[in-house]
Amino acid sequence: MADRTRIAFEMTPEQLTELLAHMKPVPLIMLQCGEPPSQQDNANRAWDRLGEKMGFDGATVQSSPGKGQRFFTAVPALFDGGGNG
């Protein structure tokens, strides 16, 4: 696999609020439908959703030290060229 270059991103305050809300611990409620997703699973899905909106691979996110919570680097998403419009 070719090495992909990281680029800098900045999310909006609203995106940060939404991301942090999805990363909160999930209360463990005993239901017959199984265990709820873990806090890590929820965080990973939140980054994936943000990546779909902003054009990066959610699994490659790294913080940008000294720049604040809204700033991070990630590898741009690879698009299959299938065309969405």
C-alpha positions in Angstrom: 0.0 0.0 0.0 1.3 3.4 -0.9 2.2 5.8 1.8 -0.5 8.4 2.2 0.3 11.9 3.4 -1.4 13.4 6.4 -3.1 16.8 6.2 -4.3 19.2 8.8 -8.0 19.6 9.6 -10.1 21.9 11.7 -13.6 20.9 12.9 -16.3 23.5 13.8 -17.2 24.0 17.5 -20.5 22.2 16.7 -18.7 19.2 15.3 -16.5 19.1 18.4 -19.5 19.2 20.6 -21.2 16.4 18.7 -18.0 14.3 18.6 -17.5 14.6 22.4 -21.1 13.7 23.1 -20.7 10.5 21.2 -17.6 9.6 23.2 -19.3 9.7 26.6 -19.5 6.4 28.5 -22.5 4.3 27.7 -24.6 3.3 30.7 -24.7 -0.4 31.1 -28.3 -1.5 31.1 -28.9 -5.2 31.2 -31.2 -6.0 28.2 -31.8 -9.1 26.4 -30.5 -7.6 23.2 -26.9 -7.9 24.2 -24.2 -5.5 25.4 -24.2 -1.9 24.3 -21.2 -0.7 22.1 -18.2 0.3 24.1 -17.1 3.9 24.6 -14.2 3.2 22.2 -16.5 1.7 19.5 -18.7 4.9 19.8 -15.7 7.1 19.5 -14.5 5.2 16.4 -17.9 5.5 14.8 -18.0 9.2 15.6 -14.6 9.8 13.9 -15.7 7.8 10.9 -18.9 9.9 10.5 -16.9 13.1 10.8 -14.4 11.7 8.3 -17.2 11.0 5.8 -18.3 14.7 6.1 -14.9 16.2 6.0 -13.1 13.8 3.6 -10.6 11.9 5.9 -10.1 8.4 7.0 -11.4 8.3 10.6 -9.0 5.5 11.6 -6.0 7.8 10.9 -6.8 10.8 13.2 -4.1 12.2 15.4 -4.2 15.3 17.6 -2.3 18.4 16.7 -0.5 19.2 20.0 -0.6 22.9 21.0 -3.4 23.8 18.6 -6.5 23.1 20.6 -9.2 20.3 20.5 -10.6 21.2 17.1 -7.4 20.7 15.2 -6.1 17.3 14.1 -4.3 15.6 11.2 -5.5 12.6 9.2 -5.0 10.9 5.9 -7.5 12.0 3.2 -10.1 9.5 2.4 -9.8 7.4 -0.7 -12.8 7.6 -2.9 -13.8 4.8 -5.3 -14.8 7.1 -8.0 -18.3 5.6 -8.1 -19.8 9.1 -8.3 -22.5 10.3 -5.9 -23.9 12.9 -8.2 
